[in-house]
């Protein structure tokens, strides 16, 4: 959690610099946004559940490899080929 705290401190410092340096206001606000996103990602990663049998990656591996008739590619009729 120390890293999240440090990222939040950096965000606050950047916002203060944006106020004190009007010429570089947008640069410092962009830096603050970057630190805010990084902190949010660290917090979200901490609470993320470990991979289970219900995750998309596992489901994809278990996906049926049989031909799916819904995806068949048929030639278009002549009247629809010209566009």
DAZI-V950712 format. One record per backbone hydrogen bond with DSSP energy under -1.0 kcal/mol. NH is the residue of the N-H (numbers start at 0). CO is the residue of the C=O. Records with the same first field share a line. If there is no record, write none. Layout:
BEGIN
NH=CO  CO
END
This chain:
BEGIN
4=0
5=1
6=2
7=3
8=4
9=5
10=6
11=7
12=8
13=9
14=10
15=11
16=12
17=13
18=14
19=15
20=16
23=20
24=21
27=23
28=24
29=25
30=26
31=27
32=28
33=29
34=30
35=31
36=32
37=33
38=34
39=35
40=36
41=37
42=38
43=39
44=40
45=41
46=42
54=51
58=54
59=55
60=56
61=57
70=67
71=68
79=76
END
